[in-house]
Amino acid sequence: MRGAVADRVDVGKTGTAKFVDALQLIDLRGDGPLRIGIPSDVVRGRTQPLAQKWSMAIFDHPAGADGIIYPSRLSVAQVAPSMWGGWC
């Protein structure tokens, strides 16, 4: 799986989060989902069950990503990072 490495995430109006260590995030922006076989309705869909199944599959993957980064469903100009484990 390809991912994006982040050391700083813009969290919009509330500020910026800075991390001591770089995060390995699976990038679900642009053609990211297509490259790893995720259906387009998982990232842009209104219903959550299929997206939650994919999230668990990425979480359980041996690559050991720290989370995902995906486009906001409500605003294409915004991104939404989601981290797991010790980052939460």
Phi and psi restraints in degrees (range 20) as a CNS / XPLOR table:
assign (resid 1 and name C) (resid 2 and name N)
       (resid 2 and name CA) (resid 2 and name C) 1.0 -89.8 20.0 2
assign (resid 2 and name N) (resid 2 and name CA)
       (resid 2 and name C) (resid 3 and name N) 1.0 147.6 20.0 2
assign (resid 2 and name C) (resid 3 and name N)
       (resid 3 and name CA) (resid 3 and name C) 1.0 -140.4 20.0 2
assign (resid 3 and name N) (resid 3 and name CA)
       (resid 3 and name C) (resid 4 and name N) 1.0 172.3 20.0 2
assign (resid 3 and name C) (resid 4 and name N)
       (resid 4 and name CA) (resid 4 and name C) 1.0 -108.3 20.0 2
assign (resid 4 and name N) (resid 4 and name CA)
       (resid 4 and name C) (resid 5 and name N) 1.0 136.5 20.0 2
assign (resid 4 and name C) (resid 5 and name N)
       (resid 5 and name CA) (resid 5 and name C) 1.0 -97.0 20.0 2
assign (resid 5 and name N) (resid 5 and name CA)
       (resid 5 and name C) (resid 6 and name N) 1.0 128.3 20.0 2
assign (resid 5 and name C) (resid 6 and name N)
       (resid 6 and name CA) (resid 6 and name C) 1.0 -123.9 20.0 2
assign (resid 6 and name N) (resid 6 and name CA)
       (resid 6 and name C) (resid 7 and name N) 1.0 137.7 20.0 2
assign (resid 6 and name C) (resid 7 and name N)
       (resid 7 and name CA) (resid 7 and name C) 1.0 -117.9 20.0 2
assign (resid 7 and name N) (resid 7 and name CA)
       (resid 7 and name C) (resid 8 and name N) 1.0 -6.3 20.0 2
assign (resid 7 and name C) (resid 8 and name N)
       (resid 8 and name CA) (resid 8 and name C) 1.0 -150.5 20.0 2
assign (resid 8 and name N) (resid 8 and name CA)
       (resid 8 and name C) (resid 9 and name N) 1.0 135.5 20.0 2
assign (resid 8 and name C) (resid 9 and name N)
       (resid 9 and name CA) (resid 9 and name C) 1.0 -127.1 20.0 2
assign (resid 9 and name N) (resid 9 and name CA)
       (resid 9 and name C) (resid 10 and name N) 1.0 124.8 20.0 2
assign (resid 9 and name C) (resid 10 and name N)
       (resid 10 and name CA) (resid 10 and name C) 1.0 -76.2 20.0 2
assign (resid 10 and name N) (resid 10 and name CA)
       (resid 10 and name C) (resid 11 and name N) 1.0 120.6 20.0 2
assign (resid 10 and name C) (resid 11 and name N)
       (resid 11 and name CA) (resid 11 and name C) 1.0 -105.9 20.0 2
assign (resid 11 and name N) (resid 11 and name CA)
       (resid 11 and name C) (resid 12 and name N) 1.0 32.3 20.0 2
assign (resid 11 and name C) (resid 12 and name N)
       (resid 12 and name CA) (resid 12 and name C) 1.0 70.0 20.0 2
assign (resid 12 and name N) (resid 12 and name CA)
       (resid 12 and name C) (resid 13 and name N) 1.0 -135.9 20.0 2
assign (resid 12 and name C) (resid 13 and name N)
       (resid 13 and name CA) (resid 13 and name C) 1.0 -65.0 20.0 2
assign (resid 13 and name N) (resid 13 and name CA)
       (resid 13 and name C) (resid 14 and name N) 1.0 -21.1 20.0 2
assign (resid 13 and name C) (resid 14 and name N)
       (resid 14 and name CA) (resid 14 and name C) 1.0 -88.4 20.0 2
assign (resid 14 and name N) (resid 14 and name CA)
       (resid 14 and name C) (resid 15 and name N) 1.0 -8.8 20.0 2
assign (resid 14 and name C) (resid 15 and name N)
       (resid 15 and name CA) (resid 15 and name C) 1.0 126.2 20.0 2
assign (resid 15 and name N) (resid 15 and name CA)
       (resid 15 and name C) (resid 16 and name N) 1.0 -156.3 20.0 2
assign (resid 15 and name C) (resid 16 and name N)
       (resid 16 and name CA) (resid 16 and name C) 1.0 -127.2 20.0 2
assign (resid 16 and name N) (resid 16 and name CA)
       (resid 16 and name C) (resid 17 and name N) 1.0 136.2 20.0 2
assign (resid 16 and name C) (resid 17 and name N)
       (resid 17 and name CA) (resid 17 and name C) 1.0 -98.5 20.0 2
assign (resid 17 and name N) (resid 17 and name CA)
       (resid 17 and name C) (resid 18 and name N) 1.0 130.7 20.0 2
assign (resid 17 and name C) (resid 18 and name N)
       (resid 18 and name CA) (resid 18 and name C) 1.0 -115.2 20.0 2
assign (resid 18 and name N) (resid 18 and name CA)
       (resid 18 and name C) (resid 19 and name N) 1.0 134.1 20.0 2
assign (resid 18 and name C) (resid 19 and name N)
       (resid 19 and name CA) (resid 19 and name C) 1.0 -107.4 20.0 2
assign (resid 19 and name N) (resid 19 and name CA)
       (resid 19 and name C) (resid 20 and name N) 1.0 144.1 20.0 2
assign (resid 19 and name C) (resid 20 and name N)
       (resid 20 and name CA) (resid 20 and name C) 1.0 -68.8 20.0 2
assign (resid 20 and name N) (resid 20 and name CA)
       (resid 20 and name C) (resid 21 and name N) 1.0 -41.5 20.0 2
assign (resid 20 and name C) (resid 21 and name N)
       (resid 21 and name CA) (resid 21 and name C) 1.0 -111.1 20.0 2
assign (resid 21 and name N) (resid 21 and name CA)
       (resid 21 and name C) (resid 22 and name N) 1.0 150.0 20.0 2
assign (resid 21 and name C) (resid 22 and name N)
       (resid 22 and name CA) (resid 22 and name C) 1.0 -66.5 20.0 2
assign (resid 22 and name N) (resid 22 and name CA)
       (resid 22 and name C) (resid 23 and name N) 1.0 145.0 20.0 2
assign (resid 22 and name C) (resid 23 and name N)
       (resid 23 and name CA) (resid 23 and name C) 1.0 -98.1 20.0 2
assign (resid 23 and name N) (resid 23 and name CA)
       (resid 23 and name C) (resid 24 and name N) 1.0 143.2 20.0 2
assign (resid 23 and name C) (resid 24 and name N)
       (resid 24 and name CA) (resid 24 and name C) 1.0 -100.0 20.0 2
assign (resid 24 and name N) (resid 24 and name CA)
       (resid 24 and name C) (resid 25 and name N) 1.0 102.6 20.0 2
assign (resid 24 and name C) (resid 25 and name N)
       (resid 25 and name CA) (resid 25 and name C) 1.0 -109.5 20.0 2
assign (resid 25 and name N) (resid 25 and name CA)
       (resid 25 and name C) (resid 26 and name N) 1.0 134.9 20.0 2
assign (resid 25 and name C) (resid 26 and name N)
       (resid 26 and name CA) (resid 26 and name C) 1.0 -77.2 20.0 2
assign (resid 26 and name N) (resid 26 and name CA)
       (resid 26 and name C) (resid 27 and name N) 1.0 122.4 20.0 2
assign (resid 26 and name C) (resid 27 and name N)
       (resid 27 and name CA) (resid 27 and name C) 1.0 -87.4 20.0 2
assign (resid 27 and name N) (resid 27 and name CA)
       (resid 27 and name C) (resid 28 and name N) 1.0 110.3 20.0 2
assign (resid 27 and name C) (resid 28 and name N)
       (resid 28 and name CA) (resid 28 and name C) 1.0 -105.5 20.0 2
assign (resid 28 and name N) (resid 28 and name CA)
       (resid 28 and name C) (resid 29 and name N) 1.0 23.7 20.0 2
assign (resid 28 and name C) (resid 29 and name N)
       (resid 29 and name CA) (resid 29 and name C) 1.0 -92.7 20.0 2
assign (resid 29 and name N) (resid 29 and name CA)
       (resid 29 and name C) (resid 30 and name N) 1.0 162.9 20.0 2
assign (resid 29 and name C) (resid 30 and name N)
       (resid 30 and name CA) (resid 30 and name C) 1.0 55.5 20.0 2
assign (resid 30 and name N) (resid 30 and name CA)
       (resid 30 and name C) (resid 31 and name N) 1.0 -128.3 20.0 2
assign (resid 30 and name C) (resid 31 and name N)
       (resid 31 and name CA) (resid 31 and name C) 1.0 -92.8 20.0 2
assign (resid 31 and name N) (resid 31 and name CA)
       (resid 31 and name C) (resid 32 and name N) 1.0 11.1 20.0 2
assign (resid 31 and name C) (resid 32 and name N)
       (resid 32 and name CA) (resid 32 and name C) 1.0 -51.8 20.0 2
assign (resid 32 and name N) (resid 32 and name CA)
       (resid 32 and name C) (resid 33 and name N) 1.0 -49.6 20.0 2
assign (resid 32 and name C) (resid 33 and name N)
       (resid 33 and name CA) (resid 33 and name C) 1.0 -61.6 20.0 2
assign (resid 33 and name N) (resid 33 and name CA)
       (resid 33 and name C) (resid 34 and name N) 1.0 -41.2 20.0 2
assign (resid 33 and name C) (resid 34 and name N)
       (resid 34 and name CA) (resid 34 and name C) 1.0 -61.8 20.0 2
assign (resid 34 and name N) (resid 34 and name CA)
       (resid 34 and name C) (resid 35 and name N) 1.0 -41.4 20.0 2
assign (resid 34 and name C) (resid 35 and name N)
       (resid 35 and name CA) (resid 35 and name C) 1.0 -61.9 20.0 2
assign (resid 35 and name N) (resid 35 and name CA)
       (resid 35 and name C) (resid 36 and name N) 1.0 -31.1 20.0 2
assign (resid 35 and name C) (resid 36 and name N)
       (resid 36 and name CA) (resid 36 and name C) 1.0 -108.4 20.0 2
assign (resid 36 and name N) (resid 36 and name CA)
       (resid 36 and name C) (resid 37 and name N) 1.0 11.8 20.0 2
assign (resid 36 and name C) (resid 37 and name N)
       (resid 37 and name CA) (resid 37 and name C) 1.0 84.1 20.0 2
assign (resid 37 and name N) (resid 37 and name CA)
       (resid 37 and name C) (resid 38 and name N) 1.0 20.2 20.0 2
assign (resid 37 and name C) (resid 38 and name N)
       (resid 38 and name CA) (resid 38 and name C) 1.0 -88.9 20.0 2
assign (resid 38 and name N) (resid 38 and name CA)
       (resid 38 and name C) (resid 39 and name N) 1.0 128.0 20.0 2
assign (resid 38 and name C) (resid 39 and name N)
       (resid 39 and name CA) (resid 39 and name C) 1.0 -60.6 20.0 2
assign (resid 39 and name N) (resid 39 and name CA)
       (resid 39 and name C) (resid 40 and name N) 1.0 145.7 20.0 2
assign (resid 39 and name C) (resid 40 and name N)
       (resid 40 and name CA) (resid 40 and name C) 1.0 -61.0 20.0 2
assign (resid 40 and name N) (resid 40 and name CA)
       (resid 40 and name C) (resid 41 and name N) 1.0 -30.0 20.0 2
assign (resid 40 and name C) (resid 41 and name N)
       (resid 41 and name CA) (resid 41 and name C) 1.0 -72.2 20.0 2
assign (resid 41 and name N) (resid 41 and name CA)
       (resid 41 and name C) (resid 42 and name N) 1.0 -11.9 20.0 2
assign (resid 41 and name C) (resid 42 and name N)
       (resid 42 and name CA) (resid 42 and name C) 1.0 -69.3 20.0 2
assign (resid 42 and name N) (resid 42 and name CA)
       (resid 42 and name C) (resid 43 and name N) 1.0 -43.4 20.0 2
assign (resid 42 and name C) (resid 43 and name N)
       (resid 43 and name CA) (resid 43 and name C) 1.0 -81.6 20.0 2
assign (resid 43 and name N) (resid 43 and name CA)
       (resid 43 and name C) (resid 44 and name N) 1.0 -38.9 20.0 2
assign (resid 43 and name C) (resid 44 and name N)
       (resid 44 and name CA) (resid 44 and name C) 1.0 -102.1 20.0 2
assign (resid 44 and name N) (resid 44 and name CA)
       (resid 44 and name C) (resid 45 and name N) 1.0 -2.9 20.0 2
assign (resid 44 and name C) (resid 45 and name N)
       (resid 45 and name CA) (resid 45 and name C) 1.0 -74.5 20.0 2
assign (resid 45 and name N) (resid 45 and name CA)
       (resid 45 and name C) (resid 46 and name N) 1.0 156.7 20.0 2
assign (resid 45 and name C) (resid 46 and name N)
       (resid 46 and name CA) (resid 46 and name C) 1.0 -83.2 20.0 2
assign (resid 46 and name N) (resid 46 and name CA)
       (resid 46 and name C) (resid 47 and name N) 1.0 -29.7 20.0 2
assign (resid 46 and name C) (resid 47 and name N)
       (resid 47 and name CA) (resid 47 and name C) 1.0 -86.6 20.0 2
assign (resid 47 and name N) (resid 47 and name CA)
       (resid 47 and name C) (resid 48 and name N) 1.0 146.8 20.0 2
assign (resid 47 and name C) (resid 48 and name N)
       (resid 48 and name CA) (resid 48 and name C) 1.0 -96.1 20.0 2
assign (resid 48 and name N) (resid 48 and name CA)
       (resid 48 and name C) (resid 49 and name N) 1.0 -27.6 20.0 2
assign (resid 48 and name C) (resid 49 and name N)
       (resid 49 and name CA) (resid 49 and name C) 1.0 -54.4 20.0 2
assign (resid 49 and name N) (resid 49 and name CA)
       (resid 49 and name C) (resid 50 and name N) 1.0 -44.9 20.0 2
assign (resid 49 and name C) (resid 50 and name N)
       (resid 50 and name CA) (resid 50 and name C) 1.0 -67.8 20.0 2
assign (resid 50 and name N) (resid 50 and name CA)
       (resid 50 and name C) (resid 51 and name N) 1.0 -40.7 20.0 2
assign (resid 50 and name C) (resid 51 and name N)
       (resid 51 and name CA) (resid 51 and name C) 1.0 -63.2 20.0 2
assign (resid 51 and name N) (resid 51 and name CA)
       (resid 51 and name C) (resid 52 and name N) 1.0 -38.7 20.0 2
assign (resid 51 and name C) (resid 52 and name N)
       (resid 52 and name CA) (resid 52 and name C) 1.0 -66.3 20.0 2
assign (resid 52 and name N) (resid 52 and name CA)
       (resid 52 and name C) (resid 53 and name N) 1.0 -37.4 20.0 2
assign (resid 52 and name C) (resid 53 and name N)
       (resid 53 and name CA) (resid 53 and name C) 1.0 -63.9 20.0 2
assign (resid 53 and name N) (resid 53 and name CA)
       (resid 53 and name C) (resid 54 and name N) 1.0 -43.6 20.0 2
assign (resid 53 and name C) (resid 54 and name N)
       (resid 54 and name CA) (resid 54 and name C) 1.0 -66.4 20.0 2
assign (resid 54 and name N) (resid 54 and name CA)
       (resid 54 and name C) (resid 55 and name N) 1.0 -39.1 20.0 2
assign (resid 54 and name C) (resid 55 and name N)
       (resid 55 and name CA) (resid 55 and name C) 1.0 -59.7 20.0 2
assign (resid 55 and name N) (resid 55 and name CA)
       (resid 55 and name C) (resid 56 and name N) 1.0 -43.8 20.0 2
assign (resid 55 and name C) (resid 56 and name N)
       (resid 56 and name CA) (resid 56 and name C) 1.0 -66.0 20.0 2
assign (resid 56 and name N) (resid 56 and name CA)
       (resid 56 and name C) (resid 57 and name N) 1.0 -37.0 20.0 2
assign (resid 56 and name C) (resid 57 and name N)
       (resid 57 and name CA) (resid 57 and name C) 1.0 -64.5 20.0 2
assign (resid 57 and name N) (resid 57 and name CA)
       (resid 57 and name C) (resid 58 and name N) 1.0 -40.9 20.0 2
assign (resid 57 and name C) (resid 58 and name N)
       (resid 58 and name CA) (resid 58 and name C) 1.0 -68.1 20.0 2
assign (resid 58 and name N) (resid 58 and name CA)
       (resid 58 and name C) (resid 59 and name N) 1.0 -42.0 20.0 2
assign (resid 58 and name C) (resid 59 and name N)
       (resid 59 and name CA) (resid 59 and name C) 1.0 -59.3 20.0 2
assign (resid 59 and name N) (resid 59 and name CA)
       (resid 59 and name C) (resid 60 and name N) 1.0 -42.2 20.0 2
assign (resid 59 and name C) (resid 60 and name N)
       (resid 60 and name CA) (resid 60 and name C) 1.0 -80.7 20.0 2
assign (resid 60 and name N) (resid 60 and name CA)
       (resid 60 and name C) (resid 61 and name N) 1.0 -9.7 20.0 2
assign (resid 60 and name C) (resid 61 and name N)
       (resid 61 and name CA) (resid 61 and name C) 1.0 -64.2 20.0 2
assign (resid 61 and name N) (resid 61 and name CA)
       (resid 61 and name C) (resid 62 and name N) 1.0 140.5 20.0 2
assign (resid 61 and name C) (resid 62 and name N)
       (resid 62 and name CA) (resid 62 and name C) 1.0 -62.4 20.0 2
assign (resid 62 and name N) (resid 62 and name CA)
       (resid 62 and name C) (resid 63 and name N) 1.0 -14.6 20.0 2
assign (resid 62 and name C) (resid 63 and name N)
       (resid 63 and name CA) (resid 63 and name C) 1.0 -62.8 20.0 2
assign (resid 63 and name N) (resid 63 and name CA)
       (resid 63 and name C) (resid 64 and name N) 1.0 -23.8 20.0 2
assign (resid 63 and name C) (resid 64 and name N)
       (resid 64 and name CA) (resid 64 and name C) 1.0 68.6 20.0 2
assign (resid 64 and name N) (resid 64 and name CA)
       (resid 64 and name C) (resid 65 and name N) 1.0 40.8 20.0 2
assign (resid 64 and name C) (resid 65 and name N)
       (resid 65 and name CA) (resid 65 and name C) 1.0 -62.2 20.0 2
assign (resid 65 and name N) (resid 65 and name CA)
       (resid 65 and name C) (resid 66 and name N) 1.0 152.3 20.0 2
assign (resid 65 and name C) (resid 66 and name N)
       (resid 66 and name CA) (resid 66 and name C) 1.0 -82.1 20.0 2
assign (resid 66 and name N) (resid 66 and name CA)
       (resid 66 and name C) (resid 67 and name N) 1.0 -15.4 20.0 2
assign (resid 66 and name C) (resid 67 and name N)
       (resid 67 and name CA) (resid 67 and name C) 1.0 166.5 20.0 2
assign (resid 67 and name N) (resid 67 and name CA)
       (resid 67 and name C) (resid 68 and name N) 1.0 -161.7 20.0 2
assign (resid 67 and name C) (resid 68 and name N)
       (resid 68 and name CA) (resid 68 and name C) 1.0 -129.8 20.0 2
assign (resid 68 and name N) (resid 68 and name CA)
       (resid 68 and name C) (resid 69 and name N) 1.0 159.4 20.0 2
assign (resid 68 and name C) (resid 69 and name N)
       (resid 69 and name CA) (resid 69 and name C) 1.0 -131.3 20.0 2
assign (resid 69 and name N) (resid 69 and name CA)
       (resid 69 and name C) (resid 70 and name N) 1.0 128.9 20.0 2
assign (resid 69 and name C) (resid 70 and name N)
       (resid 70 and name CA) (resid 70 and name C) 1.0 -143.7 20.0 2
assign (resid 70 and name N) (resid 70 and name CA)
       (resid 70 and name C) (resid 71 and name N) 1.0 160.5 20.0 2
assign (resid 70 and name C) (resid 71 and name N)
       (resid 71 and name CA) (resid 71 and name C) 1.0 -72.4 20.0 2
assign (resid 71 and name N) (resid 71 and name CA)
       (resid 71 and name C) (resid 72 and name N) 1.0 143.3 20.0 2
assign (resid 71 and name C) (resid 72 and name N)
       (resid 72 and name CA) (resid 72 and name C) 1.0 -63.5 20.0 2
assign (resid 72 and name N) (resid 72 and name CA)
       (resid 72 and name C) (resid 73 and name N) 1.0 137.5 20.0 2
assign (resid 72 and name C) (resid 73 and name N)
       (resid 73 and name CA) (resid 73 and name C) 1.0 -70.3 20.0 2
assign (resid 73 and name N) (resid 73 and name CA)
       (resid 73 and name C) (resid 74 and name N) 1.0 -26.1 20.0 2
assign (resid 73 and name C) (resid 74 and name N)
       (resid 74 and name CA) (resid 74 and name C) 1.0 -92.4 20.0 2
assign (resid 74 and name N) (resid 74 and name CA)
       (resid 74 and name C) (resid 75 and name N) 1.0 -23.1 20.0 2
assign (resid 74 and name C) (resid 75 and name N)
       (resid 75 and name CA) (resid 75 and name C) 1.0 -145.5 20.0 2
assign (resid 75 and name N) (resid 75 and name CA)
       (resid 75 and name C) (resid 76 and name N) 1.0 114.4 20.0 2
assign (resid 75 and name C) (resid 76 and name N)
       (resid 76 and name CA) (resid 76 and name C) 1.0 -65.4 20.0 2
assign (resid 76 and name N) (resid 76 and name CA)
       (resid 76 and name C) (resid 77 and name N) 1.0 -19.0 20.0 2
assign (resid 76 and name C) (resid 77 and name N)
       (resid 77 and name CA) (resid 77 and name C) 1.0 -81.5 20.0 2
assign (resid 77 and name N) (resid 77 and name CA)
       (resid 77 and name C) (resid 78 and name N) 1.0 -11.1 20.0 2
assign (resid 77 and name C) (resid 78 and name N)
       (resid 78 and name CA) (resid 78 and name C) 1.0 -106.8 20.0 2
assign (resid 78 and name N) (resid 78 and name CA)
       (resid 78 and name C) (resid 79 and name N) 1.0 151.3 20.0 2
assign (resid 78 and name C) (resid 79 and name N)
       (resid 79 and name CA) (resid 79 and name C) 1.0 -117.5 20.0 2
assign (resid 79 and name N) (resid 79 and name CA)
       (resid 79 and name C) (resid 80 and name N) 1.0 157.7 20.0 2
assign (resid 79 and name C) (resid 80 and name N)
       (resid 80 and name CA) (resid 80 and name C) 1.0 -128.5 20.0 2
assign (resid 80 and name N) (resid 80 and name CA)
       (resid 80 and name C) (resid 81 and name N) 1.0 108.9 20.0 2
assign (resid 80 and name C) (resid 81 and name N)
       (resid 81 and name CA) (resid 81 and name C) 1.0 -85.3 20.0 2
assign (resid 81 and name N) (resid 81 and name CA)
       (resid 81 and name C) (resid 82 and name N) 1.0 146.9 20.0 2
assign (resid 81 and name C) (resid 82 and name N)
       (resid 82 and name CA) (resid 82 and name C) 1.0 -136.9 20.0 2
assign (resid 82 and name N) (resid 82 and name CA)
       (resid 82 and name C) (resid 83 and name N) 1.0 119.3 20.0 2
assign (resid 82 and name C) (resid 83 and name N)
       (resid 83 and name CA) (resid 83 and name C) 1.0 -112.1 20.0 2
assign (resid 83 and name N) (resid 83 and name CA)
       (resid 83 and name C) (resid 84 and name N) 1.0 152.8 20.0 2
assign (resid 83 and name C) (resid 84 and name N)
       (resid 84 and name CA) (resid 84 and name C) 1.0 -118.2 20.0 2
assign (resid 84 and name N) (resid 84 and name CA)
       (resid 84 and name C) (resid 85 and name N) 1.0 172.4 20.0 2
assign (resid 84 and name C) (resid 85 and name N)
       (resid 85 and name CA) (resid 85 and name C) 1.0 67.3 20.0 2
assign (resid 85 and name N) (resid 85 and name CA)
       (resid 85 and name C) (resid 86 and name N) 1.0 -136.5 20.0 2
assign (resid 85 and name C) (resid 86 and name N)
       (resid 86 and name CA) (resid 86 and name C) 1.0 -65.3 20.0 2
assign (resid 86 and name N) (resid 86 and name CA)
       (resid 86 and name C) (resid 87 and name N) 1.0 -10.3 20.0 2
assign (resid 86 and name C) (resid 87 and name N)
       (resid 87 and name CA) (resid 87 and name C) 1.0 -83.7 20.0 2
assign (resid 87 and name N) (resid 87 and name CA)
       (resid 87 and name C) (resid 88 and name N) 1.0 -17.9 20.0 2
